[in-house]
Amino acid sequence: MPTSPQEYGGPGARPLDGDDGPGLRSELREAVLIVLVTTVCGVLLGVLWAWLAPHVPLISDGRAVYLKNAEGEESVGADGTFMLLGLALGVLSAAVVFLWRRRGGVPLVVALVVGGLLGSVLAWRLGMLLGPEQDVVAHAKAVGKGVAFDAPLRLQAKGALLAWPIGAALAQLLLTGMFGPRDPEPFEPDWHAPQPPRD
């Protein structure tokens, strides 16, 4: 009786057992590390958002504060900037994880999504702190009547927080599908190869 695929199908046969990869405990440790590192990268997103987002100009008449340009699209531009930066960091983080791990897996995708969401929230709060003065009334009094000043940085569309996790998940799945390891082909015996004598 043959005891292995090699004995049964000759030297050209492939083994049934492939590389099973790391165990669940190792994958969970890697997932926790990915969540932590990705969340910390939210600092970079917050700094870039505060630096690159267009600011909304305000002006005061001494009694109230108004938009200097009522038809301006700066607030929409701030949301768009956050979304584009989040998508870019999502793709970048997925690419780094794929190059490091060289395979996919549910824990990795979940870690990228959770880390991306936490990083986006951190970036949102940090960007507002790094942006213009939050107290509009005090800022208007400080600059004086008729002098334009920047409004606080705000994220009007909270759905922009999902740009990073969605971008990371899609990029990870795409990279795994295109460049990830393939499942081993099923064993097919070579019937033309000489068979070992049976006892």
C-alpha positions in Angstrom: 0.0 0.0 0.0 1.3 3.5 -0.8 2.0 5.6 2.3 2.5 9.0 0.6 1.5 10.9 -2.5 5.1 10.7 -3.6 5.1 6.9 -3.4 1.7 6.6 -5.1 2.3 9.0 -8.0 6.0 8.9 -8.5 8.5 11.7 -8.0 6.5 14.3 -9.8 3.5 14.1 -7.4 2.7 17.0 -5.1 2.0 16.6 -1.4 -1.5 17.1 -0.1 -0.4 19.2 2.9 0.4 22.8 2.3 1.6 25.6 4.4 -1.1 26.2 7.0 0.5 29.5 8.1 0.7 30.8 11.7 -1.7 29.7 14.4 -4.7 31.7 15.7 -2.8 33.0 18.7 0.0 34.4 16.5 -2.6 36.0 14.1 -4.3 37.7 17.1 -1.0 39.1 18.3 -0.3 40.5 14.9 -3.8 41.9 14.7 -3.4 43.7 18.0 -0.1 45.1 16.8 -1.6 46.3 13.6 -4.5 48.1 15.5 -2.0 49.9 17.8 0.4 51.0 15.0 -2.5 52.1 12.7 -4.1 54.1 15.5 -0.9 55.9 16.2 -0.6 56.7 12.5 -3.8 58.8 13.0 -1.5 61.5 14.4 0.0 61.8 10.9 -3.5 62.2 9.4 -4.5 64.8 11.9 -1.3 66.9 11.2 -1.8 66.6 7.4 -5.5 67.5 7.7 -4.8 70.6 9.8 -2.0 71.6 7.4 -3.7 70.9 4.0 -7.4 71.6 4.7 -8.8 74.9 3.3 -9.8 77.2 6.1 -13.2 79.0 6.2 -12.8 82.8 6.5 -15.0 84.6 9.0 -15.5 88.3 9.7 -17.1 90.2 12.5 -19.0 93.5 12.5 -18.6 93.9 16.3 -21.9 92.4 17.1 -22.0 89.1 15.2 -19.7 86.8 13.2 -20.4 86.1 9.5 -18.9 84.1 6.7 -16.7 86.3 4.7 -17.6 84.4 1.5 -21.2 83.1 1.8 -20.8 81.0 -1.3 -17.4 79.6 -0.4 -16.8 75.8 -0.4 -14.0 75.7 2.1 -16.0 73.6 4.6 -16.7 71.0 1.9 -13.0 71.1 1.0 -12.0 70.3 4.5 -14.2 67.2 4.5 -12.9 66.2 1.1 -9.3 66.7 2.2 -9.9 64.4 5.2 -11.5 61.8 3.1 -8.8 61.7 0.5 -6.0 61.6 3.1 -7.9 58.8 4.9 -8.2 56.8 1.7 -4.5 57.3 0.9 -3.4 56.2 4.4 -5.8 53.2 4.2 -4.2 52.0 1.0 -0.8 52.6 2.4 -1.4 50.8 5.6 -2.9 47.8 3.8 0.1 47.7 1.5 2.6 47.8 4.4 0.7 45.0 6.2 0.6 42.9 3.1 4.3 43.3 2.4 5.0 42.4 6.0 2.6 39.4 6.2 2.4 38.3 2.6 -1.0 36.7 3.1 -4.5 37.8 4.0 -6.8 36.6 6.7 -9.9 37.8 8.6 -7.9 39.0 11.6 -5.7 41.2 9.5 -8.7 42.8 7.7 -10.5 43.3 11.0 -7.4 44.8 12.5 -7.0 47.2 9.6 -10.6 48.3 9.8 -10.6 48.8 13.6 -7.2 50.6 13.5 -8.2 52.8 10.6 -11.4 53.8 12.4 -9.6 54.6 15.6 -6.9 56.4 13.7 -9.5 58.5 11.9 -11.1 59.5 15.2 -7.8 60.5 16.7 -6.9 62.5 13.5 -10.3 64.3 13.6 -9.8 65.4 17.2 -6.1 66.3 16.8 -6.8 68.2 13.6 -9.3 70.4 15.3 -6.8 71.1 18.1 -4.1 72.0 15.7 -6.4 74.1 13.5 -7.5 77.7 14.1 -8.8 78.9 17.5 -11.9 77.1 18.6 -13.5 80.0 20.5 -14.9 82.0 17.6 -16.2 84.9 19.8 -12.9 85.4 21.6 -11.0 85.1 18.3 -13.3 87.8 16.7 -12.7 90.1 19.6 -9.0 89.5 19.4 -8.6 90.4 15.7 -11.0 93.3 15.8 -14.0 94.5 13.8 -13.9 94.0 10.0 -10.8 91.8 10.1 -11.0 88.3 8.5 -10.0 85.3 10.5 -10.2 81.5 10.1 -13.0 79.5 11.5 -12.3 76.4 13.6 -11.5 73.3 11.6 -14.6 71.1 11.5 -15.6 67.8 10.0 -19.1 68.3 8.7 -19.6 64.9 7.1 -18.8 62.3 9.8 -18.9 59.6 7.2 -15.4 60.8 6.2 -14.2 58.9 9.2 -14.9 55.6 7.3 -12.6 56.5 4.4 -9.5 55.0 6.0 -11.0 51.7 7.2 -12.9 51.2 3.9 -9.8 52.0 1.8 -7.6 49.7 4.0 -10.1 46.7 3.8 -10.5 47.0 0.0 -6.8 47.4 -0.7 -6.0 44.4 1.6 -8.6 42.2 -0.2 -7.4 43.3 -3.6 -3.7 42.7 -2.8 -4.4 39.3 -1.3 -6.5 38.3 -4.3 -3.9 39.4 -6.8 -0.6 38.6 -5.1 -1.5 36.4 -2.1 -0.5 32.7 -1.9 -2.7 30.3 -3.9 -4.3 27.2 -2.5 -2.3 24.1 -3.3 -3.5 22.2 -6.3 -5.3 18.9 -5.5 -3.1 15.8 -5.8 -3.5 14.0 -9.1 -1.6 10.7 -9.4 0.5 10.0 -12.5 -1.2 6.9 -13.8 1.5 6.5 -16.5 4.3 6.3 -14.0 5.5 2.8 -13.1 3.7 1.6 -10.0 5.5 0.0 -7.1 5.0 -3.8 -6.8 2.2 -4.8 -4.5 2.8 -7.5 -1.9 
